[in-house]
Amino acid sequence: MKPDTALIHHDYQPPGDFASPQIAVHKASSVFFPDVKAMRERNWLDKTGYTYGLHGTPTTFTLEERICQLEGAKHCVLLPSGLAALAQVNLALLKTGDHILIPDNAYGPLKTLAECELQQWGISHDYYNPMDPSSLADRVQSNTRLVWLEAPGSVTLEFPDLPALVNVCRDKAVLTALDNTWGAGVAFQPFDFMLHTSNDHRGVDVCVHALTKYPSGGGDVLMGSVTTCRDDLARSLKLSHMRLGFGVAGNDAELVLRSLPSMSLRYKTQDDTCRQLAAWCLHQTAFAQVLHPAIVGSPGHAHWCDLCVGGVAADAKVHSGGAAASLLSLRFDPAITPAQVDVFCNALKLFKLGFSWAGPISLVVPYDLTKMRQNAPSDLLQGGFVRLAIGLESAEDLIADLAQALQAMP
Ligand SMILES: *Cc1c(COP(=O)(O)O)cnc(C)c1O
């Protein structure tokens, strides 16, 4: 054998039982089979062996299992972003002629996907008011196949009565898919929150999680997951995932695996800081409304109490119990002009202008709700609107930053 070939086909095999806290990064397109029979017999749909890098490696299988553990699911597929995960559920479960329902306050790109790709493929949609289960019931048609849910809404943070919405879907025999990025498997159990049900399935049918957010926590990875407890749906999701060629890279999967052990600590710290900021913002006259599910009077606060605090009532203006993630939205007094709100955003120093959330650095995004909502309550559309995503900085420093930016407004 020539040296260059020997460099490739070296016969040294490291011992197999290397045990350390962190799973190894396995990267592959090719996976070797010992013989032709083994190659022909390998079933890539189960996790008892490996077929091709796209269908799984020890690293991605481990991450899938950990996400199942986090969310109380049985099956998981990984995708290259949270948005790809939202798209995958639609691609796997819908066909031309189907109709879907999306909450009016949903993650914006899901609405755009419905309005562009899905519409063009003959899959129609309507928006429902997630704060009114009868609005959902009224919009279910004979061809409605899937209802999207989000708790709370992405930007305006209204918390819906999730069990009531799921009950409407059950009554009408329509599938439910929850974008669970906010709850993250920490705030409530997406497959086990229905208290009064004779059904085996005590939650939603399918769950999407932007692992980009809490599971990564670094602001440096894009990834998404789709989970389910239903074997029939898992099969459709996996087959379509394979046919479409979605997969994730070993290095990225390893970054998420490395961050998962600290996820609940990061969630809790950001949640605590966020509530301190919410309490401070309630006292600022510049803000007409502070939106956060743990604030008494914030839309859907009672539903959040039921789902995330077991119905325990608030002990203060900002409830101290349960879990409530790290997003906080502010509606400015309508007397403050949009240009002044821009000055506020530009003046922030610790809060960076940037999309996404749940990373170490606090972020701010100004939104124009009039372009985003079909059926928003009219008061919500009065005045400038910003969403804050709280990072891991100290609450005191973040409050000082907000205070100086308010001062900077002309
Ligand atoms: C960020 C986000 C997504 C999309 O995740 P990406 O990985 O950025 O594509 C989906 N849903 C919600 C609620 C999100 O916040």
The ligand as an SDF file (V2000), in Angstrom:
LIG
                    3D

 15 15  0  0  0  0  0  0  0  0999 V2000
  -37.1930   32.3100   16.3380 C   0  0  0  0  0  0  0  0  0  0  0  0
  -38.5110   31.6600   16.2570 C   0  0  0  0  0  0  0  0  0  0  0  0
  -38.7970   30.7440   15.2400 C   0  0  0  0  0  0  0  0  0  0  0  0
  -37.8270   30.4450   14.1110 C   0  0  0  0  0  0  0  0  0  0  0  0
  -36.5800   29.9860   14.5180 O   0  0  0  0  0  0  0  0  0  0  0  0
  -35.2940   30.2110   13.5570 P   0  0  0  0  0  0  0  0  0  0  0  0
  -34.3640   29.1570   14.0320 O   0  0  0  0  0  0  0  0  0  0  0  0
  -34.8250   31.6080   13.8100 O   0  0  0  0  0  0  0  0  0  0  0  0
  -35.7440   29.9720   12.1540 O   0  0  0  0  0  0  0  0  0  0  0  0
  -40.0270   30.1550   15.2440 C   0  0  0  0  0  0  0  0  0  0  0  0
  -40.9480   30.4460   16.1720 N   0  0  0  0  0  0  0  0  0  0  0  0
  -40.7150   31.3160   17.1670 C   0  0  0  0  0  0  0  0  0  0  0  0
  -41.7740   31.6000   18.1720 C   0  0  0  0  0  0  0  0  0  0  0  0
  -39.4870   31.9590   17.2520 C   0  0  0  0  0  0  0  0  0  0  0  0
  -39.2600   32.8490   18.2250 O   0  0  0  0  0  0  0  0  0  0  0  0
  1  2  1  0
  2  3  1  0
  2 14  2  0
  3  4  1  0
  3 10  2  0
  4  5  1  0
  5  6  1  0
  6  7  2  0
  6  8  1  0
  6  9  1  0
 10 11  1  0
 11 12  2  0
 12 13  1  0
 12 14  1  0
 14 15  1  0
M  END
$$$$
